[in-house]
């Protein structure tokens, strides 16, 4: 078999190295320039590659193509390969054939990383062998290539990764929520995006389990129209907000953890519900919850200075994420918002803004949409395109007992390389205040 890998990032490089280790004839093609770290990994295995464009004649000799998730289906090279009848799959689909352990697969518009990290953390706390991979850290293929092909695989999966599956079958699958996102990849058709998310259960059988947000309208509407094979495990928001959190007849106290807000209570509900199938030792799970720290840029407390808490929520790139962040706050908020707008409807935030926000600082090149929307709220509005100035403005607006929340609701590409760069620069500016 001749395998072609399109894209030489974390996913593509991992797939290529795994293929090489299995004796498969593999070739890597990258439209742009391959980053040094990935080029070195290909050269270590003597894997042939091209960069700066695609040699279509070479690619058309493939028996199978593994497409990196960042490459849309409608680009010319993919269309030509598809027209030639060459199967195009995702790295997840390729890697799973070499995995021996059980698979926990999690998708959703928001909360995937937190939930997967928490599942992995709690399994580890329970002394269960588990590996975290997928759309987080190492790719699934890289994990298997490194010899970790048994135990429990906890996979964070995006809709782009799910689009390329054929036989992939997780033993435990979860959809946390579905809100409009990435619609430019789905012809601005929400139903196509929903279909993509539900591919996570397309191959599940009656002895598999599907955990789903039973309070989510988009999930509910899809499920009412389909006959689903796996065991259905509903996760209800009204049960998640109860204190203490009750899962499987056991009580868990989240007040002793860093997990704040209804959205994180839902994430935790999902995580414990899944972990209970491997471990029901309450003390181990509670201790794991207490020790858990979330990934950077997700409701990350940077510092408390002069009685003001500064929170980096740079990963909140859509309105839904910001809704949960505002809802989680129990202190008056100086809200930093803005960036590259994604067609946002800010009206869903109106009630929370009126109730909790004392000042709004816009961060972006074009803040007109946000300014126009909130101009009549009677809340101070300022703007800047400079992170250091924004943080100083926030310090001026905040008083003891307040929280400065950087939760942008927008993409970062107008001023920053990505949300990580935005969060890092915000953190640095805040720490400089000290």
C-alpha positions as CSV (number, residue, x, y, z in Angstrom):
1,X,0.0,0.0,0.0
2,X,1.2,3.5,-0.8
3,X,0.0,6.1,1.7
4,X,0.1,9.9,1.1
5,X,-0.2,12.3,4.0
6,X,-1.5,15.7,3.3
7,X,-0.2,18.3,5.8
8,X,2.9,18.0,7.9
9,X,1.8,19.4,11.3
10,X,1.3,17.4,14.5
11,X,-1.4,15.2,13.0
12,X,0.2,14.5,9.6
13,X,3.7,14.0,10.9
14,X,2.4,11.5,13.5
15,X,0.5,9.6,10.9
16,X,3.5,9.5,8.6
17,X,5.9,8.2,11.4
18,X,3.3,5.6,12.5
19,X,2.9,4.4,8.9
20,X,6.7,4.1,8.4
21,X,7.0,2.1,11.6
22,X,4.4,-0.3,10.3
23,X,6.3,-0.8,7.0
24,X,3.9,1.2,4.9
25,X,5.3,3.2,1.9
26,X,4.5,6.8,2.9
27,X,4.9,10.2,1.3
28,X,4.2,13.6,2.9
29,X,3.0,16.6,1.0
30,X,2.7,20.1,2.5
31,X,1.4,23.2,0.7
32,X,3.4,25.6,2.8
33,X,6.8,25.3,4.5
34,X,7.2,22.5,7.1
35,X,8.1,23.7,10.6
36,X,11.6,22.7,11.7
37,X,10.4,20.4,14.5
38,X,8.2,18.4,12.1
39,X,10.7,18.3,9.3
40,X,13.3,16.8,11.7
41,X,10.8,14.1,12.8
42,X,10.2,13.1,9.1
43,X,13.9,13.1,8.4
44,X,14.6,10.9,11.5
45,X,12.6,8.1,9.8
46,X,13.8,8.8,6.3
47,X,10.3,9.7,5.2
48,X,10.1,11.4,1.8
49,X,8.3,14.7,1.7
50,X,7.6,17.8,-0.3
51,X,6.9,21.4,0.8
52,X,5.8,24.6,-0.8
53,X,3.2,22.9,-3.0
54,X,1.7,19.6,-4.2
55,X,3.0,17.4,-7.0
56,X,-0.4,16.1,-8.1
57,X,1.0,13.3,-10.3
58,X,2.8,11.8,-7.3
59,X,-0.2,12.2,-5.0
60,X,-2.5,10.4,-7.5
61,X,-0.4,7.3,-7.2
62,X,-1.7,6.9,-3.6
63,X,-3.9,4.0,-2.5
64,X,-5.0,5.9,0.5
65,X,-4.7,9.6,1.6
66,X,-4.6,10.7,5.2
67,X,-5.7,14.4,5.3
68,X,-4.8,16.6,8.2
69,X,-7.9,18.1,9.8
70,X,-7.0,21.7,9.0
71,X,-7.3,21.1,5.3
72,X,-10.8,21.8,4.0
73,X,-12.5,19.3,1.6
74,X,-13.0,21.9,-1.1
75,X,-9.4,22.8,-1.8
76,X,-8.2,21.8,-5.3
77,X,-5.8,19.1,-4.3
78,X,-8.4,17.3,-2.2
79,X,-11.0,17.6,-5.0
80,X,-8.6,16.1,-7.5
81,X,-7.8,13.1,-5.2
82,X,-11.5,12.6,-4.5
83,X,-12.4,12.7,-8.2
84,X,-9.7,10.1,-8.8
85,X,-11.6,7.8,-6.4
86,X,-8.8,7.6,-3.8
87,X,-10.0,7.1,-0.3
88,X,-9.4,10.1,2.0
89,X,-9.4,9.5,5.7
90,X,-8.4,11.3,8.9
91,X,-5.3,10.6,11.0
92,X,-7.8,9.3,13.7
93,X,-9.2,6.7,11.3
94,X,-5.7,5.6,10.3
95,X,-4.3,5.3,13.8
96,X,-7.2,3.5,15.4
97,X,-6.4,0.2,13.5
98,X,-3.2,-0.1,15.6
99,X,-4.8,0.7,19.0
100,X,-5.5,-2.2,21.3
101,X,-7.0,-0.3,24.3
102,X,-10.5,1.1,24.8
103,X,-11.4,4.5,23.5
104,X,-13.1,7.4,25.1
105,X,-13.9,10.0,22.5
106,X,-15.2,13.5,23.3
107,X,-16.5,16.2,21.0
108,X,-18.5,19.4,21.4
109,X,-18.3,23.1,20.5
110,X,-17.0,24.0,23.9
111,X,-15.3,22.3,26.8
112,X,-13.6,19.4,25.0
113,X,-10.1,20.1,26.3
114,X,-11.2,20.6,29.9
115,X,-13.3,17.5,29.9
116,X,-10.7,15.3,28.2
117,X,-7.9,16.5,30.5
118,X,-10.2,15.9,33.5
119,X,-11.1,12.4,32.4
120,X,-7.4,11.6,31.9
121,X,-6.5,13.2,35.2
122,X,-9.2,11.3,37.2
123,X,-8.3,8.0,35.6
124,X,-4.7,8.5,36.5
125,X,-5.7,9.4,40.0
126,X,-7.5,6.1,40.1
127,X,-4.3,4.4,38.9
128,X,-5.9,3.4,35.6
129,X,-3.5,3.5,32.6
130,X,-4.7,6.3,30.3
131,X,-3.3,8.3,27.4
132,X,-4.5,11.7,26.3
133,X,-4.4,12.5,22.6
134,X,-6.3,13.7,19.6
135,X,-7.0,17.4,19.2
136,X,-4.9,18.1,22.3
137,X,-1.2,17.8,22.7
138,X,0.1,14.7,20.9
139,X,-1.8,13.2,18.0
140,X,-3.4,9.8,18.3
141,X,-0.9,8.4,15.8
142,X,2.1,9.8,17.6
143,X,0.8,8.2,20.9
144,X,0.6,4.8,19.3
145,X,3.9,5.2,17.4
146,X,5.6,5.8,20.8
147,X,4.4,2.4,21.9
148,X,1.4,3.4,23.9
149,X,-1.1,1.2,22.2
150,X,-3.0,-0.3,25.1
151,X,-4.8,1.1,28.2
152,X,-7.5,3.8,27.8
153,X,-7.2,6.4,25.1
154,X,-8.9,9.7,25.9
155,X,-9.4,11.5,22.6
156,X,-10.5,15.0,22.1
157,X,-12.0,15.2,18.6
158,X,-13.0,18.2,16.5
159,X,-15.6,18.1,13.8
160,X,-12.8,18.3,11.2
161,X,-11.2,15.1,12.6
162,X,-14.6,13.3,12.6
163,X,-15.3,14.2,9.0
164,X,-12.6,11.8,7.9
165,X,-13.6,8.7,9.9
166,X,-15.0,5.5,8.3
167,X,-14.8,2.6,10.8
168,X,-13.6,4.5,13.9
169,X,-15.6,3.2,16.8
170,X,-15.2,4.5,20.4
171,X,-16.4,2.4,23.3
172,X,-17.4,5.6,25.1
173,X,-18.5,8.7,23.2
174,X,-19.6,12.1,24.4
175,X,-21.0,15.2,22.8
176,X,-20.8,18.0,25.4
177,X,-22.8,20.6,23.5
178,X,-23.4,22.0,20.0
179,X,-23.5,25.7,19.2
180,X,-22.7,27.4,15.8
181,X,-19.0,27.3,15.1
182,X,-16.7,26.8,12.1
183,X,-19.7,27.2,9.9
184,X,-17.5,28.4,7.1
185,X,-16.4,24.7,6.7
186,X,-20.0,23.5,6.5
187,X,-21.5,25.9,3.9
188,X,-22.9,28.0,6.8
189,X,-25.4,25.2,7.4
190,X,-25.7,24.3,11.1
191,X,-27.3,21.0,10.3
192,X,-24.1,19.9,8.5
193,X,-22.0,20.9,11.5
194,X,-24.4,18.9,13.8
195,X,-24.1,15.9,11.4
196,X,-20.4,16.1,11.6
197,X,-20.4,16.0,15.4
198,X,-22.7,13.0,15.5
199,X,-20.3,11.0,13.3
200,X,-18.6,10.2,16.7
201,X,-21.3,7.6,17.2
202,X,-21.9,6.4,13.7
203,X,-20.1,3.0,14.3
204,X,-21.1,2.4,17.9
205,X,-22.9,-0.8,18.7
206,X,-25.4,-1.6,21.5
207,X,-22.7,-2.5,24.0
208,X,-21.1,0.9,23.6
209,X,-22.1,4.0,25.5
210,X,-23.1,7.5,24.3
211,X,-23.0,10.3,26.9
212,X,-24.9,13.4,25.7
213,X,-26.0,16.8,26.9
214,X,-29.8,16.3,27.2
215,X,-30.3,20.0,27.8
216,X,-28.9,21.0,24.4
217,X,-31.5,21.8,21.8
218,X,-29.4,21.0,18.8
219,X,-28.4,17.6,20.2
220,X,-32.0,16.8,21.2
221,X,-33.4,17.8,17.8
222,X,-30.9,15.4,16.0
223,X,-31.6,12.5,18.4
224,X,-35.4,12.8,18.0
225,X,-35.0,12.1,14.2
226,X,-32.5,9.2,14.4
227,X,-32.5,5.6,15.6
228,X,-29.2,5.3,17.6
229,X,-27.5,2.0,18.5
230,X,-25.4,2.7,21.6
231,X,-26.6,2.9,25.2
232,X,-27.8,6.4,25.8
233,X,-26.6,8.2,28.9
234,X,-28.2,11.7,29.3
235,X,-26.3,14.4,31.2
236,X,-28.8,17.1,32.5
237,X,-27.8,20.6,33.4
238,X,-30.4,20.7,36.2
239,X,-28.6,17.8,37.9
240,X,-25.2,19.4,37.3
241,X,-26.1,22.6,39.1
242,X,-27.1,20.8,42.3
243,X,-24.7,21.1,45.2
244,X,-23.0,18.8,45.9
245,X,-22.7,17.1,42.5
246,X,-24.3,13.7,42.6
247,X,-23.0,11.1,40.2
248,X,-23.7,7.4,40.4
249,X,-25.1,7.8,43.9
250,X,-21.9,9.5,45.2
251,X,-21.5,13.1,46.2
252,X,-18.7,15.3,44.9
253,X,-17.8,18.7,46.2
254,X,-16.6,21.2,43.5
255,X,-16.2,24.1,45.9
256,X,-12.8,22.7,46.8
257,X,-11.7,22.7,43.1
258,X,-10.7,25.2,40.4
259,X,-13.7,24.2,38.3
260,X,-16.0,27.3,38.3
261,X,-19.3,27.9,36.6
262,X,-22.2,25.8,35.2
263,X,-20.2,24.9,32.1
264,X,-17.5,23.3,34.2
265,X,-20.0,21.5,36.4
266,X,-21.3,20.0,33.2
267,X,-17.8,19.1,32.1
268,X,-17.2,17.5,35.4
269,X,-20.5,15.6,35.3
270,X,-19.5,14.1,32.0
271,X,-16.0,13.3,33.2
272,X,-17.0,11.5,36.4
273,X,-19.9,9.7,34.7
274,X,-17.4,8.2,32.2
275,X,-14.7,7.6,34.8
276,X,-17.2,5.7,37.0
277,X,-17.1,2.9,34.5
278,X,-13.4,2.3,35.4
279,X,-13.3,3.5,39.0
280,X,-15.9,4.3,41.7
281,X,-13.5,5.0,44.6
282,X,-15.0,8.3,45.7
283,X,-12.0,9.5,47.7
284,X,-9.6,9.0,44.8
285,X,-11.9,10.8,42.4
286,X,-12.5,13.7,44.9
287,X,-8.8,14.1,45.5
288,X,-8.3,14.1,41.8
289,X,-10.8,16.9,41.4
290,X,-9.2,18.9,44.1
291,X,-5.7,18.6,42.5
292,X,-6.9,19.3,38.9
293,X,-5.7,22.5,37.2
294,X,-7.2,23.5,33.9
295,X,-5.2,24.2,30.8
296,X,-3.9,27.7,30.2
297,X,-6.2,30.3,28.7
298,X,-9.4,28.7,30.0
299,X,-10.7,30.6,33.0
300,X,-7.1,30.8,34.2
301,X,-6.5,33.0,37.3
302,X,-3.3,34.9,36.5
303,X,-3.0,36.7,39.8
304,X,-4.8,38.6,42.5
305,X,-3.5,42.2,42.8
306,X,-4.9,44.8,45.3
307,X,-7.9,42.6,45.8
308,X,-8.7,42.3,42.1
309,X,-8.6,38.9,40.4
310,X,-7.3,38.8,36.8
311,X,-8.6,35.9,34.7
312,X,-7.2,34.8,31.3
313,X,-10.0,33.2,29.2
314,X,-8.5,33.8,25.8
315,X,-9.8,30.4,24.5
316,X,-13.3,31.9,24.7
317,X,-13.5,32.6,21.0
318,X,-17.3,32.5,20.7
319,X,-20.3,34.1,22.4
320,X,-21.4,30.8,24.0
321,X,-18.0,30.4,25.8
322,X,-18.2,34.0,27.1
323,X,-21.8,33.4,28.4
324,X,-20.5,30.6,30.6
325,X,-17.6,32.7,31.8
326,X,-19.7,35.7,32.7
327,X,-22.2,33.4,34.4
328,X,-19.5,31.8,36.5
329,X,-18.3,35.1,38.0
330,X,-19.6,36.0,41.4
331,X,-17.8,39.4,41.6
332,X,-18.4,42.7,39.6
333,X,-16.6,42.3,36.2
334,X,-14.4,44.5,34.2
335,X,-14.8,42.7,30.9
336,X,-12.2,42.7,28.1
337,X,-13.8,41.7,24.9
338,X,-13.1,41.9,21.1
339,X,-11.0,40.8,18.3
340,X,-11.9,39.4,14.9
341,X,-15.7,39.1,14.9
342,X,-17.2,35.7,13.8
343,X,-20.7,37.0,13.1
344,X,-21.4,37.2,16.8
345,X,-24.9,37.8,18.2
346,X,-24.0,39.6,21.5
347,X,-27.7,39.9,22.5
348,X,-27.5,36.5,24.2
349,X,-25.1,38.1,26.7
350,X,-27.4,41.2,27.5
351,X,-28.9,40.0,30.8
352,X,-25.6,38.9,32.2
353,X,-23.8,42.0,31.1
354,X,-26.5,44.2,32.7
355,X,-26.3,42.2,35.9
356,X,-22.6,41.6,36.3
357,X,-20.4,43.9,34.2
358,X,-19.3,47.3,35.5
359,X,-17.0,48.2,32.6
360,X,-16.3,47.0,29.1
361,X,-12.9,47.4,27.4
362,X,-12.8,46.5,23.7
363,X,-9.6,44.9,22.4
364,X,-9.4,44.8,18.6
365,X,-8.7,46.7,15.4
366,X,-12.4,47.2,14.7
367,X,-14.6,47.3,17.8
368,X,-17.6,49.1,16.2
369,X,-20.0,46.1,16.5
370,X,-19.4,45.6,20.2
371,X,-19.4,49.4,21.0
372,X,-22.7,49.9,19.0
373,X,-24.4,46.9,20.8
374,X,-23.5,47.9,24.3
375,X,-23.5,51.7,24.0
376,X,-26.9,52.2,25.6
377,X,-26.3,49.9,28.6
378,X,-25.0,52.7,30.8
379,X,-21.7,50.9,31.3
380,X,-18.4,52.7,30.7
381,X,-16.9,51.7,27.3
382,X,-13.3,52.1,26.3
383,X,-11.1,50.6,23.6
384,X,-7.5,50.0,22.6
385,X,-5.4,47.8,20.3
386,X,-2.5,47.6,22.8
387,X,-2.5,44.8,25.4
388,X,-0.4,46.7,27.9
389,X,-2.7,49.8,27.7
390,X,-5.8,47.5,28.0
391,X,-4.5,45.9,31.2
392,X,-3.7,49.4,32.7
393,X,-7.2,50.6,31.8
394,X,-8.6,47.5,33.5
395,X,-6.6,48.2,36.6
396,X,-7.9,51.7,36.7
397,X,-11.6,50.6,36.3
398,X,-11.4,47.7,38.8
399,X,-11.6,48.1,42.6
400,X,-11.0,45.7,45.4
401,X,-13.4,42.8,45.2
402,X,-13.7,43.0,41.4
403,X,-12.6,40.6,38.7
404,X,-10.9,41.6,35.4
405,X,-12.1,39.0,32.9
406,X,-10.4,38.8,29.5
407,X,-13.0,36.7,27.6
408,X,-13.0,37.9,24.0
409,X,-15.8,36.1,22.2
410,X,-13.8,36.7,19.0
411,X,-11.0,35.2,17.1
412,X,-7.5,36.6,17.8
413,X,-6.1,37.0,14.3
414,X,-6.5,40.8,14.0
415,X,-3.8,41.5,16.6
416,X,-2.3,38.1,17.6
417,X,-0.9,34.9,16.1
418,X,-3.6,32.9,17.9
419,X,-5.5,32.7,21.1
420,X,-2.4,31.3,22.9
421,X,-0.4,34.4,21.9
422,X,-3.3,36.6,23.0
423,X,-3.5,34.9,26.4
424,X,0.3,34.9,26.9
425,X,0.6,38.6,26.2
426,X,-2.3,39.4,28.5
427,X,-0.8,37.3,31.3
428,X,2.6,39.0,30.8
429,X,1.0,42.5,30.9
430,X,-0.9,41.6,34.1
431,X,2.2,40.3,35.9
432,X,4.0,43.4,34.9
433,X,1.5,45.4,37.0
434,X,3.1,43.9,40.1
